[in-house]
Amino acid sequence: MGDKVQEGYEGALQDYKETVDRLEPLKVDVWLASHPETNDTFGKLELLRKRVTPNPYIDPEGWKAFLRIIKNSLTSGKAVGPWNLPLYTRLRPYFMKN
């Protein structure tokens, strides 16, 4: 796990930044990720099975927090990964349980 963001092709980092910029204004209530630990997909499922309300999958604040982490990593040049995401646990205690 390196400290620097690596470019896969010329312009990759710029394309990534532009993608994040396009995502920021979107209103997202439910977000799923290709890596379930990113948004605690399975933790949210357990809460849903326990009939916890509000529905844990309705998580616009989680989406905003995720984008902030991504954007900060692009500014700082640090790599992004699950080690960055536990900051969100203060808002939702079930997020990124160890």
C-alpha positions as CSV (number, residue, x, y, z in Angstrom):
1,M,0.0,0.0,0.0
2,G,1.9,3.0,-1.3
3,D,1.5,6.6,-0.2
4,K,1.2,8.0,-3.7
5,V,-1.6,7.8,-6.2
6,Q,-0.2,6.0,-9.2
7,E,-1.3,7.0,-12.8
8,G,-2.2,4.0,-15.0
9,Y,-2.0,6.0,-18.2
10,E,-1.2,9.6,-19.1
11,G,-4.1,11.7,-17.8
12,A,-5.6,9.0,-15.6
13,L,-5.3,11.2,-12.4
14,Q,-7.0,14.1,-14.2
15,D,-9.8,11.8,-15.5
16,Y,-10.3,10.5,-11.9
17,K,-10.5,14.0,-10.5
18,E,-13.0,15.0,-13.2
19,T,-15.1,11.9,-12.4
20,V,-15.2,12.8,-8.7
21,D,-16.2,16.4,-9.6
22,R,-19.1,15.1,-11.7
23,L,-20.3,12.8,-8.9
24,E,-20.3,15.5,-6.2
25,P,-23.5,17.3,-7.2
26,L,-25.5,14.1,-7.6
27,K,-28.1,13.4,-5.0
28,V,-27.4,9.8,-3.9
29,D,-29.5,8.1,-1.3
30,V,-28.4,4.4,-1.8
31,W,-24.9,3.7,-2.9
32,L,-23.3,0.3,-3.4
33,A,-19.7,-0.4,-4.1
34,S,-17.7,-3.1,-5.8
35,H,-15.9,-3.7,-2.6
36,P,-18.6,-4.3,0.1
37,E,-16.3,-3.0,2.9
38,T,-16.4,0.5,1.3
39,N,-20.0,1.1,2.4
40,D,-20.4,-1.8,4.9
41,T,-22.9,-3.6,2.6
42,F,-23.1,-6.6,4.9
43,G,-23.2,-4.7,8.1
44,K,-26.2,-2.7,6.7
45,L,-27.8,-6.0,5.7
46,E,-27.6,-7.3,9.3
47,L,-29.2,-4.1,10.5
48,L,-31.9,-4.4,7.9
49,R,-32.6,-8.0,9.0
50,K,-32.9,-6.7,12.6
51,R,-35.5,-4.1,11.3
52,V,-33.4,-1.2,12.4
53,T,-34.8,2.1,11.2
54,P,-34.1,4.2,9.3
55,N,-33.1,1.9,6.5
56,P,-29.3,1.7,6.7
57,Y,-29.0,1.5,3.0
58,I,-30.4,5.0,2.7
59,D,-27.2,6.7,3.4
60,P,-26.6,10.0,1.6
61,E,-24.2,11.2,4.3
62,G,-22.1,8.1,3.8
63,W,-21.8,8.9,0.1
64,K,-20.7,12.4,0.8
65,A,-18.2,11.2,3.3
66,F,-16.8,8.7,0.8
67,L,-16.4,11.4,-1.9
68,R,-14.7,13.7,0.6
69,I,-12.2,10.9,1.4
70,I,-11.6,10.3,-2.3
71,K,-11.2,14.0,-3.0
72,N,-8.8,14.5,0.0
73,S,-6.7,11.7,-1.3
74,L,-6.4,13.3,-4.7
75,T,-5.4,16.6,-3.1
76,S,-2.9,15.0,-0.7
77,G,-1.5,12.4,-3.2
78,K,-2.1,9.6,-0.7
79,A,-3.6,6.3,-1.8
80,V,-7.2,5.5,-0.9
81,G,-8.3,2.2,0.6
82,P,-10.3,0.7,3.5
83,W,-7.7,2.1,5.9
84,N,-9.1,5.6,5.1
85,L,-12.7,4.8,5.7
86,P,-13.1,4.3,9.5
87,L,-13.3,8.0,9.9
88,Y,-16.9,7.6,9.1
89,T,-17.6,5.4,12.1
90,R,-18.3,8.4,14.2
91,L,-21.4,9.1,12.1
92,R,-22.6,5.5,11.8
93,P,-21.2,3.0,14.4
94,Y,-21.9,0.0,12.2
95,F,-19.7,1.3,9.4
96,M,-16.4,-0.6,8.9
97,K,-16.7,-2.8,12.0
98,N,-13.6,-4.7,12.8
